[in-house]
Amino acid sequence: MTKSNDILLDKELRTGGFYELAIQVCPSADNEPIRLYTDCIWTLKNVDGPFDVNNNSIPIDIVNIQHIGILHLDNYAIPFMTYNIREDEPVETGFNWFDICFYTAAIEKVFGSEYQTWTENPKVPIELKKFFSTILKQLYEIYPFQLAILDFEVSGQYYLDNLKTPLTNGWTPSSFFVGQDNYEHISKDNRKLVTKIEDITNE
């Protein structure tokens, strides 16, 4: 198996954009949920890191917008990152976002070239699907986020409020996730795109 430090230093894996879970967590004025999410991810037993760009261990700290590490899934090891983005112009109406990001090149190299997550019909490894399902439920239990979106380069493209009226483009490959309380406010036209957190399974 490839060593973690070899994976981190392989620049060929850090290309192609991100397939990501982007989470609209809470209003920008509240940073505590971001700290809770960051601590949750970086203390998982199957995660190594976080590291700096030279593969040196760094402390878990939300002051560091980006954290880089290795996720172990069954017999696979893949580099990933978390980002916390604070919208503060103005802070009164902005949101905190927490993103879990995988380079598309890394997904294809680790799991196989057929797993193209940047296309209109993305093919995602089952191991990643299970991880996203598990972590969505886990993070929601820690703090009930507003909206989560799974897609290629999707962070900030949609907000919960966008789903309260029919999407104007009529189609999107994005998968949306909300809790039961927010699901009640989703437009009926959009509900076919939305999964309730309470309905997620790991199958």
C-alpha positions as CSV (number, residue, x, y, z in Angstrom):
1,M,0.0,0.0,0.0
2,T,1.2,3.5,-0.8
3,K,2.5,5.4,2.3
4,S,0.5,8.4,3.3
5,N,3.4,10.8,2.8
6,D,4.0,9.5,-0.7
7,I,0.3,10.2,-1.5
8,L,0.5,13.7,-0.2
9,L,3.6,14.5,-2.1
10,D,2.3,13.2,-5.4
11,K,1.5,16.3,-7.3
12,E,-0.2,14.4,-10.1
13,L,-3.0,13.5,-7.7
14,R,-3.6,17.2,-6.8
15,T,-5.2,18.2,-10.2
16,G,-8.5,18.2,-11.9
17,G,-10.7,20.2,-9.5
18,F,-12.7,18.9,-6.6
19,Y,-15.5,16.5,-6.1
20,E,-16.8,17.8,-2.8
21,L,-19.4,17.7,-0.1
22,A,-20.1,21.4,0.5
23,I,-22.1,22.2,3.6
24,Q,-24.0,25.5,4.3
25,V,-23.6,25.2,8.1
26,C,-24.8,28.2,9.9
27,P,-24.7,32.0,9.9
28,S,-21.2,33.6,9.7
29,A,-21.5,35.1,13.2
30,D,-21.3,31.6,14.8
31,N,-18.0,29.8,14.4
32,E,-18.6,27.1,17.0
33,P,-20.2,24.6,14.6
34,I,-17.2,24.9,12.3
35,R,-14.9,24.1,15.2
36,L,-17.0,21.0,16.0
37,Y,-17.0,19.8,12.4
38,T,-13.3,20.3,12.0
39,D,-12.6,18.4,15.3
40,C,-14.9,15.6,14.2
41,I,-13.2,15.0,10.8
42,W,-9.7,15.3,12.0
43,T,-10.1,13.0,14.9
44,L,-11.7,10.1,12.9
45,K,-9.7,6.9,13.4
46,N,-9.4,6.4,9.6
47,V,-7.9,9.9,9.0
48,D,-4.2,10.9,9.1
49,G,-3.5,14.6,9.5
50,P,-3.8,17.4,9.2
51,F,-0.5,18.3,7.5
52,D,1.1,21.3,6.0
53,V,2.3,21.4,2.3
54,N,5.6,19.8,3.4
55,N,3.8,16.9,5.1
56,N,4.5,18.1,8.6
57,S,1.8,17.6,11.2
58,I,-0.1,20.8,12.2
59,P,-2.6,21.4,15.0
60,I,-6.4,21.3,14.3
61,D,-7.4,24.9,14.3
62,I,-10.2,26.6,12.3
63,V,-7.9,29.6,11.9
64,N,-6.3,27.4,9.2
65,I,-8.9,27.6,6.5
66,Q,-7.5,24.6,4.8
67,H,-6.6,21.2,6.4
68,I,-4.9,18.5,4.3
69,G,-4.7,14.8,5.1
70,I,-5.3,11.2,4.1
71,L,-8.6,9.3,4.4
72,H,-8.4,5.4,4.7
73,L,-11.4,3.6,3.2
74,D,-11.2,-0.2,3.3
75,N,-8.0,-1.0,1.3
76,Y,-7.7,2.4,-0.2
77,A,-6.0,5.6,1.0
78,I,-6.8,8.9,-0.7
79,P,-5.7,12.5,0.0
80,F,-8.4,15.0,0.9
81,M,-8.9,18.4,2.3
82,T,-11.4,20.3,4.4
83,Y,-12.1,24.0,3.9
84,N,-14.0,26.3,6.1
85,I,-15.3,29.4,4.4
86,R,-16.7,32.4,6.3
87,E,-18.8,34.8,4.3
88,D,-18.3,38.1,6.1
89,E,-19.4,40.9,3.7
90,P,-21.6,41.5,5.5
91,V,-21.3,39.1,8.4
92,E,-24.9,39.6,9.4
93,T,-26.3,37.9,6.3
94,G,-23.4,35.5,5.4
95,F,-22.9,31.9,6.1
96,N,-20.2,29.5,7.3
97,W,-19.4,26.8,4.8
98,F,-17.5,23.5,5.6
99,D,-16.3,21.6,2.6
100,I,-14.8,18.1,2.3
101,C,-12.9,17.9,-1.0
102,F,-11.3,15.2,-3.1
103,Y,-9.2,15.9,-6.2
104,T,-10.8,14.2,-9.2
105,A,-7.4,13.0,-10.3
106,A,-6.9,11.3,-6.9
107,I,-10.2,9.6,-7.1
108,E,-9.4,8.2,-10.6
109,K,-5.9,7.1,-9.6
110,V,-6.9,5.4,-6.4
111,F,-10.2,3.8,-7.3
112,G,-9.9,3.5,-11.1
113,S,-10.1,5.7,-14.2
114,E,-13.7,4.8,-14.8
115,Y,-14.7,6.9,-11.7
116,Q,-15.1,10.2,-13.3
117,T,-16.8,12.6,-10.9
118,W,-16.6,15.7,-13.0
119,T,-19.0,14.7,-15.7
120,E,-22.7,15.4,-16.1
121,N,-23.4,11.8,-14.9
122,P,-20.7,11.3,-12.3
123,K,-19.6,7.8,-11.3
124,V,-18.6,7.7,-7.6
125,P,-16.8,4.8,-5.9
126,I,-19.0,3.0,-3.5
127,E,-16.5,3.5,-0.7
128,L,-16.7,7.3,-1.1
129,K,-20.5,7.1,-1.2
130,K,-20.6,5.3,2.1
131,F,-18.2,7.8,3.6
132,F,-20.3,10.7,2.5
133,S,-23.5,9.0,3.9
134,T,-21.9,8.3,7.2
135,I,-20.3,11.7,7.7
136,L,-23.4,13.6,6.6
137,K,-25.4,11.9,9.4
138,Q,-22.6,12.3,11.9
139,L,-22.1,16.0,11.2
140,Y,-25.8,16.7,11.3
141,E,-26.1,15.1,14.7
142,I,-23.3,17.3,16.0
143,Y,-24.9,20.4,14.6
144,P,-28.0,20.5,12.2
145,F,-26.6,22.2,9.1
146,Q,-28.8,24.2,6.7
147,L,-28.0,22.4,3.4
148,A,-25.4,19.9,2.1
149,I,-24.5,19.6,-1.6
150,L,-22.5,16.8,-3.3
151,D,-21.1,17.5,-6.7
152,F,-18.0,18.7,-8.7
153,E,-16.9,22.2,-7.7
154,V,-20.2,23.1,-6.1
155,S,-19.4,25.1,-3.0
156,G,-21.5,28.3,-2.8
157,Q,-23.4,27.6,-6.0
158,Y,-26.7,27.0,-4.2
159,Y,-28.1,28.0,-0.8
160,L,-31.0,26.6,1.1
161,D,-33.1,29.6,0.0
162,N,-32.5,28.7,-3.7
163,L,-34.4,25.4,-3.2
164,K,-37.5,27.0,-1.8
165,T,-38.5,28.0,-5.4
166,P,-38.1,25.8,-8.5
167,L,-34.6,25.9,-9.9
168,T,-34.6,27.9,-13.1
169,N,-32.1,25.7,-15.0
170,G,-34.5,22.7,-14.6
171,W,-31.7,20.1,-14.1
172,T,-28.6,19.7,-12.1
173,P,-26.4,16.7,-11.3
174,S,-26.0,18.0,-7.7
175,S,-27.3,15.9,-4.8
176,F,-28.9,18.0,-2.0
177,F,-29.3,17.0,1.6
178,V,-31.4,18.7,4.3
179,G,-33.0,17.8,7.6
180,Q,-36.7,17.2,8.0
181,D,-37.4,20.7,9.3
182,N,-35.9,22.3,6.2
183,Y,-37.3,19.7,3.8
184,E,-40.8,21.1,4.5
185,H,-39.8,24.4,3.0
186,I,-38.3,22.9,-0.2
187,S,-40.2,23.5,-3.4
188,K,-42.1,20.4,-4.5
189,D,-40.4,20.7,-7.9
190,N,-37.0,20.4,-6.2
191,R,-37.8,17.6,-3.8
192,K,-36.8,14.9,-6.3
193,L,-33.2,16.3,-6.0
194,V,-33.2,16.4,-2.2
195,T,-32.6,13.6,0.3
196,K,-33.6,14.0,3.9
197,I,-30.8,13.3,6.4
198,E,-33.2,11.1,8.3
199,D,-33.6,8.9,5.2
200,I,-29.9,8.3,4.5
201,T,-28.7,4.7,4.6
202,N,-25.2,3.3,4.3
203,E,-26.1,0.6,1.8
